[in-house]
Amino acid sequence: MATIALYFGKVNMISHDIDDVINDRASFRRILENVIGVLNDGAKYTYDRPIKVDGEFTSEEIEYTLSIKEKNDSFIQGYLFITRIIMNIPRI
């Protein structure tokens, strides 16, 4: 039985960076190399956000972890893991 996995990623760029690429004031290749250069295996990004559970406000901690299988100057192949923890869940 075959397994299909879909991997995708999105990097948001600042509007003026996109405008610079479109108008030949910046190289897309340079921007790509800069982005790929800072993404490393095991990189983690964590943030907290407020959420409402059963009418009570609490926080949710979200952690993203990057696992790189292959990386070169044009692409990164790997996994992006997400862990979510709801803190202080109100007890009934």
N, C-alpha and C positions, 0 to 999 in steps of 0.2 A: 504494500500500500504506500503510495507516494504522500509525502508531506509537503505542503506549500506554506512558505513563510513570507510575509510581506514586511519589508523594512523601509522606513522612510524617515526623513528628518527635515526640519525646516529651520532655517536661520533667518531671523528678521534683520534687515539692514535699515539703517537710517535713510530717510528719503533723499537727503542730499548726496549720499553715497551712490544710490541708484542713478540719480541724475548725473553725477560725475561719470559713471560708466557709460550711460547712454550718450553723453556729449563728448566722449573720448578724453575726458580730463583725468580719468583713473582707469587702471587696468583691472578687469574682472579677475584675471589670473592672479594678480597680486592680492586682491581681497580674498580669493579662495585659498591661496597659500597661507595667508595670515590666520584665517579661521581654522583651517586644518592644523596649522602649527600649534594652536593653543589647546586643541582637544586631545587629551591623552587617556590611555587605558586606566580605568579606575577613577576617573574624574567624577566628583559628586557635586550636586547642586541641591540644597535643601532650603525650603521656605515654609512658613506657617501662614495659614489663612483662616479667618474666622468663618465658622459655619453654624447653622442652627440645627439642633437635634432635639426632637420632641418639644419644640417651643423654647428651648434653652440655648443660649450661645456658648460655644466652646471653640476649640481650635483644632485644625487638622494639620498635621505635619506631613509634608510631601517631600520625598527624597528621590532624585533621579541619579542613577549610576550608569556610567558609560563603560561598556566592555568591548574593546576593539579586537577584531579577529585579523583584519588586514587594513593597512593604511599606506597610501602613497600620496603624491602631490596633487592628485585629482579627485580622490574619493576616500571615504572611510567605510568599511564594512564591519558590522558588529551588532551589538544589542544595546538597547536602552531600557534599563529596568526601572520600574517605579514602585516605591513603597509608600503606602499611606497609613497614617496612624491617627485615629481620632482620640484626642486627649480629653480626660475628665468627662467621660460619658455620664450624664445624669442617671442616677439609680432610681428605680421605682419602689 
